[in-house]
């Protein structure tokens, strides 16, 4: 079987496998909006708050340990409904990124 035919077959199989899931997914399901994030390294806390939309969200913080052996530190807050604040404790190390994740 030629490489083009294999690629076409794989693409067709993927479309059949994942197409129905994409078509059946509700566009408004679990879509928090108006999300803001805050953190304080000195206070050792982080939070996210989503003010509109539907579903749930959680704060996710990536911190960098000064030792390259230790690697990154991932801190995840609780999954809460829109209108509530996801709050978590963090370490005293520098924050590389913070975001509000959509969650179940």
ZAKE-349489 format. One record per atom (N, C-alpha, C): residue number from 1; x, y, z; atom name; chain. Coordinates in steps of 0.001 Angstrom, whole numbers, plus 500000, padded with zeros to 6 digits. Layout:
<torlums>
+-----+--------+--------+--------+-------+--------+
: num :     c1 :     c2 :     c3 : atome : chaine :
+-----+--------+--------+--------+-------+--------+
: NUM :      X :      Y :      Z :    CA :      A :
...
+-----+--------+--------+--------+-------+--------+
</torlums>
This chain:
<torlums>
+-----+--------+--------+--------+-------+--------+
: num :     c1 :     c2 :     c3 : atome : chaine :
+-----+--------+--------+--------+-------+--------+
:   1 : 500851 : 498838 : 500000 :     N :      A :
:   1 : 500000 : 500000 : 500000 :    CA :      A :
:   1 : 500905 : 501235 : 500000 :     C :      A :
:   2 : 500592 : 502190 : 499148 :     N :      A :
:   2 : 501427 : 503386 : 499036 :    CA :      A :
:   2 : 501259 : 504279 : 500268 :     C :      A :
:   3 : 502222 : 505157 : 500451 :     N :      A :
:   3 : 502196 : 506069 : 501591 :    CA :      A :
:   3 : 500985 : 507000 : 501528 :     C :      A :
:   4 : 500633 : 507466 : 500344 :     N :      A :
:   4 : 499460 : 508343 : 500197 :    CA :      A :
:   4 : 498181 : 507610 : 500559 :     C :      A :
:   5 : 498077 : 506369 : 500123 :     N :      A :
:   5 : 496873 : 505596 : 500418 :    CA :      A :
:   5 : 496764 : 505324 : 501921 :     C :      A :
:   6 : 497884 : 505020 : 502573 :     N :      A :
:   6 : 497871 : 504806 : 504016 :    CA :      A :
:   6 : 497447 : 506074 : 504757 :     C :      A :
:   7 : 497987 : 507206 : 504325 :     N :      A :
:   7 : 497634 : 508476 : 504966 :    CA :      A :
:   7 : 496148 : 508769 : 504794 :     C :      A :
:   8 : 495620 : 508536 : 503604 :     N :      A :
:   8 : 494198 : 508771 : 503349 :    CA :      A :
:   8 : 493335 : 507828 : 504192 :     C :      A :
:   9 : 493757 : 506578 : 504309 :     N :      A :
:   9 : 493013 : 505604 : 505101 :    CA :      A :
:   9 : 493012 : 506011 : 506577 :     C :      A :
:  10 : 494165 : 506424 : 507088 :     N :      A :
:  10 : 494252 : 506851 : 508482 :    CA :      A :
:  10 : 493417 : 508106 : 508726 :     C :      A :
:  11 : 493445 : 509041 : 507796 :     N :      A :
:  11 : 492657 : 510267 : 507948 :    CA :      A :
:  11 : 491167 : 509941 : 507947 :     C :      A :
:  12 : 490757 : 509053 : 507086 :     N :      A :
:  12 : 489350 : 508646 : 507031 :    CA :      A :
:  12 : 488921 : 507939 : 508307 :     C :      A :
:  13 : 489777 : 507064 : 508817 :     N :      A :
:  13 : 489459 : 506358 : 510060 :    CA :      A :
:  13 : 489355 : 507330 : 511229 :     C :      A :
:  14 : 490247 : 508311 : 511271 :     N :      A :
:  14 : 490197 : 509310 : 512348 :    CA :      A :
:  14 : 488917 : 510136 : 512257 :     C :      A :
:  15 : 488512 : 510494 : 511046 :     N :      A :
:  15 : 487285 : 511270 : 510872 :    CA :      A :
:  15 : 486063 : 510474 : 511327 :     C :      A :
:  16 : 486057 : 509190 : 511029 :     N :      A :
:  16 : 484940 : 508348 : 511456 :    CA :      A :
:  16 : 484934 : 508155 : 512971 :     C :      A :
:  17 : 486114 : 508046 : 513545 :     N :      A :
:  17 : 486196 : 507803 : 514986 :    CA :      A :
:  17 : 485871 : 509044 : 515805 :     C :      A :
:  18 : 486389 : 510192 : 515393 :     N :      A :
:  18 : 486251 : 511396 : 516201 :    CA :      A :
:  18 : 485189 : 512362 : 515695 :     C :      A :
:  19 : 484743 : 512207 : 514496 :     N :      A :
:  19 : 483740 : 513102 : 513916 :    CA :      A :
:  19 : 482454 : 513179 : 514721 :     C :      A :
:  20 : 481853 : 512039 : 515091 :     N :      A :
:  20 : 480609 : 512093 : 515857 :    CA :      A :
:  20 : 480762 : 512809 : 517200 :     C :      A :
:  21 : 481891 : 512632 : 517863 :     N :      A :
:  21 : 482098 : 513303 : 519148 :    CA :      A :
:  21 : 482140 : 514810 : 518976 :     C :      A :
:  22 : 482758 : 515268 : 517907 :     N :      A :
:  22 : 482838 : 516701 : 517638 :    CA :      A :
:  22 : 481458 : 517247 : 517289 :     C :      A :
:  23 : 480696 : 516508 : 516507 :     N :      A :
:  23 : 479375 : 516971 : 516095 :    CA :      A :
:  23 : 478372 : 516953 : 517238 :     C :      A :
:  24 : 478514 : 516016 : 518187 :     N :      A :
:  24 : 477554 : 515875 : 519270 :    CA :      A :
:  24 : 477878 : 516748 : 520474 :     C :      A :
:  25 : 479081 : 517301 : 520544 :     N :      A :
:  25 : 479455 : 518122 : 521690 :    CA :      A :
:  25 : 478663 : 519421 : 521689 :     C :      A :
:  26 : 478191 : 519779 : 522852 :     N :      A :
:  26 : 477443 : 521021 : 522994 :    CA :      A :
:  26 : 478413 : 522191 : 523029 :     C :      A :
:  27 : 478224 : 523208 : 522202 :     N :      A :
:  27 : 479173 : 524316 : 522165 :    CA :      A :
:  27 : 479187 : 525128 : 523454 :     C :      A :
:  28 : 478111 : 525110 : 524226 :     N :      A :
:  28 : 478048 : 525907 : 525442 :    CA :      A :
:  28 : 478436 : 525120 : 526687 :     C :      A :
:  29 : 478730 : 523842 : 526532 :     N :      A :
:  29 : 479037 : 523011 : 527687 :    CA :      A :
:  29 : 480367 : 523428 : 528318 :     C :      A :
:  30 : 480338 : 523653 : 529619 :     N :      A :
:  30 : 481542 : 523940 : 530403 :    CA :      A :
:  30 : 482392 : 525032 : 529780 :     C :      A :
:  31 : 481816 : 526206 : 529606 :     N :      A :
:  31 : 482566 : 527311 : 529017 :    CA :      A :
:  31 : 482536 : 528536 : 529925 :     C :      A :
:  32 : 483336 : 528537 : 530989 :     N :      A :
:  32 : 483397 : 529719 : 531834 :    CA :      A :
:  32 : 483968 : 530913 : 531062 :     C :      A :
:  33 : 483466 : 532095 : 531370 :     N :      A :
:  33 : 483911 : 533322 : 530714 :    CA :      A :
:  33 : 484253 : 534372 : 531760 :     C :      A :
:  34 : 484936 : 535424 : 531336 :     N :      A :
:  34 : 485277 : 536513 : 532240 :    CA :      A :
:  34 : 486179 : 536067 : 533374 :     C :      A :
:  35 : 487141 : 535211 : 533068 :     N :      A :
:  35 : 488005 : 534658 : 534109 :    CA :      A :
:  35 : 489205 : 535563 : 534379 :     C :      A :
:  36 : 489507 : 535728 : 535659 :     N :      A :
:  36 : 490683 : 536473 : 536084 :    CA :      A :
:  36 : 491484 : 535605 : 537038 :     C :      A :
:  37 : 492784 : 535861 : 537106 :     N :      A :
:  37 : 493658 : 535129 : 538017 :    CA :      A :
:  37 : 494476 : 536121 : 538833 :     C :      A :
:  38 : 494837 : 535708 : 540015 :     N :      A :
:  38 : 495680 : 536510 : 540903 :    CA :      A :
:  38 : 496589 : 535574 : 541675 :     C :      A :
:  39 : 497736 : 536106 : 542120 :     N :      A :
:  39 : 498576 : 535330 : 543015 :    CA :      A :
:  39 : 499452 : 536260 : 543846 :     C :      A :
:  40 : 499937 : 535726 : 544946 :     N :      A :
:  40 : 500883 : 536421 : 545806 :    CA :      A :
:  40 : 501918 : 535413 : 546252 :     C :      A :
:  41 : 503155 : 535559 : 545763 :     N :      A :
:  41 : 504214 : 534653 : 546198 :    CA :      A :
:  41 : 504505 : 534898 : 547674 :     C :      A :
:  42 : 504524 : 536169 : 548089 :     N :      A :
:  42 : 504782 : 536488 : 549497 :    CA :      A :
:  42 : 503683 : 535910 : 550391 :     C :      A :
:  43 : 502429 : 535996 : 549961 :     N :      A :
:  43 : 501308 : 535452 : 550727 :    CA :      A :
:  43 : 501092 : 533976 : 550507 :     C :      A :
:  44 : 501774 : 533422 : 549494 :     N :      A :
:  44 : 501713 : 532001 : 549141 :    CA :      A :
:  44 : 500302 : 531524 : 548817 :     C :      A :
:  45 : 499600 : 532271 : 547927 :     N :      A :
:  45 : 498263 : 531876 : 547488 :    CA :      A :
:  45 : 498078 : 532236 : 546015 :     C :      A :
:  46 : 497112 : 531585 : 545386 :     N :      A :
:  46 : 496719 : 531873 : 544004 :    CA :      A :
:  46 : 495225 : 531617 : 543882 :     C :      A :
:  47 : 494576 : 532341 : 542948 :     N :      A :
:  47 : 493139 : 532140 : 542770 :    CA :      A :
:  47 : 492715 : 532461 : 541345 :     C :      A :
:  48 : 491574 : 531909 : 540967 :     N :      A :
:  48 : 490920 : 532263 : 539710 :    CA :      A :
:  48 : 489445 : 532475 : 540006 :     C :      A :
:  49 : 488857 : 533383 : 539250 :     N :      A :
:  49 : 487422 : 533668 : 539403 :    CA :      A :
:  49 : 486847 : 533886 : 538013 :     C :      A :
:  50 : 485791 : 533163 : 537676 :     N :      A :
:  50 : 485095 : 533324 : 536398 :    CA :      A :
:  50 : 483711 : 533879 : 536698 :     C :      A :
:  51 : 483357 : 534979 : 536041 :     N :      A :
:  51 : 482130 : 535694 : 536387 :    CA :      A :
:  51 : 480943 : 535400 : 535479 :     C :      A :
:  52 : 481165 : 534717 : 534364 :     N :      A :
:  52 : 480065 : 534468 : 533420 :    CA :      A :
:  52 : 480246 : 533102 : 532768 :     C :      A :
:  53 : 479243 : 532715 : 531982 :     N :      A :
:  53 : 479290 : 531446 : 531272 :    CA :      A :
:  53 : 478712 : 530320 : 532117 :     C :      A :
:  54 : 479036 : 529105 : 531711 :     N :      A :
:  54 : 478545 : 527922 : 532412 :    CA :      A :
:  54 : 479709 : 527006 : 532740 :     C :      A :
:  55 : 479468 : 526018 : 533554 :     N :      A :
:  55 : 480485 : 525020 : 533858 :    CA :      A :
:  55 : 481297 : 525364 : 535087 :     C :      A :
:  56 : 482474 : 524771 : 535147 :     N :      A :
:  56 : 483353 : 524911 : 536306 :    CA :      A :
:  56 : 484763 : 525290 : 535859 :     C :      A :
:  57 : 485540 : 525815 : 536799 :     N :      A :
:  57 : 486921 : 526204 : 536519 :    CA :      A :
:  57 : 487788 : 525922 : 537730 :     C :      A :
:  58 : 489110 : 525961 : 537530 :     N :      A :
:  58 : 490060 : 525791 : 538608 :    CA :      A :
:  58 : 491330 : 526576 : 538286 :     C :      A :
:  59 : 491983 : 527071 : 539313 :     N :      A :
:  59 : 493243 : 527789 : 539120 :    CA :      A :
:  59 : 494365 : 526763 : 538950 :     C :      A :
:  60 : 495272 : 527041 : 537996 :     N :      A :
:  60 : 496422 : 526174 : 537749 :    CA :      A :
:  60 : 497664 : 527066 : 537716 :     C :      A :
:  61 : 498644 : 526744 : 538548 :     N :      A :
:  61 : 499852 : 527552 : 538673 :    CA :      A :
:  61 : 501074 : 526677 : 538383 :     C :      A :
:  62 : 501980 : 527204 : 537555 :     N :      A :
:  62 : 503251 : 526539 : 537287 :    CA :      A :
:  62 : 504348 : 527387 : 537915 :     C :      A :
:  63 : 505115 : 526773 : 538814 :     N :      A :
:  63 : 506209 : 527474 : 539477 :    CA :      A :
:  63 : 507535 : 526799 : 539155 :     C :      A :
:  64 : 508605 : 527577 : 539248 :     N :      A :
:  64 : 509932 : 527049 : 538936 :    CA :      A :
:  64 : 510770 : 526955 : 540203 :     C :      A :
:  65 : 511197 : 525748 : 540514 :     N :      A :
:  65 : 512109 : 525533 : 541637 :    CA :      A :
:  65 : 513499 : 525980 : 541194 :     C :      A :
:  66 : 514283 : 526589 : 542066 :     N :      A :
:  66 : 515607 : 527065 : 541642 :    CA :      A :
:  66 : 516582 : 525945 : 541274 :     C :      A :
:  67 : 516340 : 524748 : 541757 :     N :      A :
:  67 : 517207 : 523625 : 541413 :    CA :      A :
:  67 : 516695 : 522950 : 540141 :     C :      A :
:  68 : 517530 : 522849 : 539088 :     N :      A :
:  68 : 517079 : 522182 : 537864 :    CA :      A :
:  68 : 516766 : 520698 : 538067 :     C :      A :
:  69 : 517300 : 520114 : 539132 :     N :      A :
:  69 : 517041 : 518706 : 539428 :    CA :      A :
:  69 : 515593 : 518524 : 539886 :     C :      A :
:  70 : 515067 : 519509 : 540603 :     N :      A :
:  70 : 513708 : 519403 : 541151 :    CA :      A :
:  70 : 512633 : 519512 : 540070 :     C :      A :
:  71 : 512874 : 520280 : 539038 :     N :      A :
:  71 : 511886 : 520437 : 537965 :    CA :      A :
:  71 : 510774 : 521396 : 538346 :     C :      A :
:  72 : 509777 : 521540 : 537464 :     N :      A :
:  72 : 508683 : 522482 : 537710 :    CA :      A :
:  72 : 507731 : 521988 : 538799 :     C :      A :
:  73 : 507012 : 522940 : 539384 :     N :      A :
:  73 : 506033 : 522640 : 540418 :    CA :      A :
:  73 : 504663 : 523019 : 539875 :     C :      A :
:  74 : 503754 : 522071 : 539788 :     N :      A :
:  74 : 502399 : 522321 : 539303 :    CA :      A :
:  74 : 501445 : 522281 : 540491 :     C :      A :
:  75 : 500697 : 523379 : 540675 :     N :      A :
:  75 : 499743 : 523472 : 541777 :    CA :      A :
:  75 : 498361 : 523700 : 541172 :     C :      A :
:  76 : 497386 : 522897 : 541568 :     N :      A :
:  76 : 496036 : 522966 : 541007 :    CA :      A :
:  76 : 495035 : 523187 : 542132 :     C :      A :
:  77 : 494159 : 524180 : 541945 :     N :      A :
:  77 : 493118 : 524455 : 542927 :    CA :      A :
:  77 : 491891 : 523602 : 542694 :     C :      A :
:  78 : 490900 : 523716 : 543551 :     N :      A :
:  78 : 489680 : 522928 : 543416 :    CA :      A :
:  78 : 488842 : 523386 : 542215 :     C :      A :
:  79 : 488071 : 522459 : 541682 :     N :      A :
:  79 : 487144 : 522724 : 540579 :    CA :      A :
:  79 : 485864 : 523311 : 541188 :     C :      A :
:  80 : 485532 : 524557 : 540808 :     N :      A :
:  80 : 484371 : 525240 : 541396 :    CA :      A :
:  80 : 483468 : 525793 : 540298 :     C :      A :
:  81 : 482176 : 525993 : 540577 :     N :      A :
:  81 : 481259 : 526552 : 539581 :    CA :      A :
:  81 : 481578 : 528016 : 539272 :     C :      A :
:  82 : 481131 : 528457 : 538091 :     N :      A :
:  82 : 481243 : 529858 : 537706 :    CA :      A :
:  82 : 480603 : 530703 : 538804 :     C :      A :
:  83 : 481231 : 531818 : 539149 :     N :      A :
:  83 : 480742 : 532688 : 540208 :    CA :      A :
:  83 : 481441 : 532461 : 541529 :     C :      A :
:  84 : 482135 : 531328 : 541668 :     N :      A :
:  84 : 482907 : 531048 : 542873 :    CA :      A :
:  84 : 484395 : 531175 : 542563 :     C :      A :
:  85 : 485207 : 531298 : 543596 :     N :      A :
:  85 : 486653 : 531455 : 543432 :    CA :      A :
:  85 : 487371 : 530152 : 543747 :     C :      A :
:  86 : 488253 : 529743 : 542836 :     N :      A :
:  86 : 489132 : 528599 : 543078 :    CA :      A :
:  86 : 490389 : 529162 : 543729 :     C :      A :
:  87 : 490692 : 528713 : 544926 :     N :      A :
:  87 : 491790 : 529267 : 545719 :    CA :      A :
:  87 : 492702 : 528135 : 546158 :     C :      A :
:  88 : 494024 : 528340 : 546077 :     N :      A :
:  88 : 494971 : 527316 : 546510 :    CA :      A :
:  88 : 496225 : 527946 : 547088 :     C :      A :
:  89 : 496915 : 527201 : 547894 :     N :      A :
:  89 : 498208 : 527624 : 548398 :    CA :      A :
:  89 : 499287 : 527314 : 547371 :     C :      A :
:  90 : 500326 : 528143 : 547323 :     N :      A :
:  90 : 501449 : 527909 : 546416 :    CA :      A :
:  90 : 502741 : 527966 : 547224 :     C :      A :
:  91 : 503849 : 527614 : 546589 :     N :      A :
:  91 : 505148 : 527682 : 547246 :    CA :      A :
:  91 : 505690 : 529109 : 547143 :     C :      A :
:  92 : 506816 : 529347 : 547751 :     N :      A :
:  92 : 507451 : 530656 : 547682 :    CA :      A :
:  92 : 508349 : 530840 : 546475 :     C :      A :
:  93 : 508367 : 529876 : 545559 :     N :      A :
:  93 : 509217 : 529964 : 544367 :    CA :      A :
:  93 : 508546 : 530816 : 543288 :     C :      A :
:  94 : 509316 : 531306 : 542304 :     N :      A :
:  94 : 508753 : 532172 : 541251 :    CA :      A :
:  94 : 507631 : 531487 : 540455 :     C :      A :
:  95 : 506619 : 532273 : 540106 :     N :      A :
:  95 : 505500 : 531796 : 539283 :    CA :      A :
:  95 : 505856 : 531996 : 537813 :     C :      A :
:  96 : 505787 : 530912 : 537037 :     N :      A :
:  96 : 506034 : 531001 : 535601 :    CA :      A :
:  96 : 504754 : 531283 : 534838 :     C :      A :
:  97 : 503643 : 530676 : 535274 :     N :      A :
:  97 : 502362 : 530926 : 534612 :    CA :      A :
:  97 : 501222 : 530611 : 535575 :     C :      A :
:  98 : 500098 : 531267 : 535300 :     N :      A :
:  98 : 498871 : 531021 : 536070 :    CA :      A :
:  98 : 497728 : 531118 : 535086 :     C :      A :
:  99 : 496736 : 530236 : 535229 :     N :      A :
:  99 : 495573 : 530269 : 534322 :    CA :      A :
:  99 : 494356 : 529674 : 535014 :     C :      A :
: 100 : 493198 : 529963 : 534448 :     N :      A :
: 100 : 491945 : 529341 : 534887 :    CA :      A :
: 100 : 491639 : 528233 : 533896 :     C :      A :
: 101 : 491611 : 527006 : 534363 :     N :      A :
: 101 : 491306 : 525832 : 533532 :    CA :      A :
: 101 : 489817 : 525517 : 533593 :     C :      A :
: 102 : 489264 : 525039 : 532490 :     N :      A :
: 102 : 487930 : 524483 : 532497 :    CA :      A :
: 102 : 488040 : 523079 : 533068 :     C :      A :
: 103 : 487121 : 522694 : 533931 :     N :      A :
: 103 : 487156 : 521358 : 534516 :    CA :      A :
: 103 : 485754 : 520767 : 534611 :     C :      A :
: 104 : 485681 : 519490 : 534945 :     N :      A :
: 104 : 484437 : 518746 : 534994 :    CA :      A :
: 104 : 483549 : 519215 : 536064 :     C :      A :
+-----+--------+--------+--------+-------+--------+
</torlums>
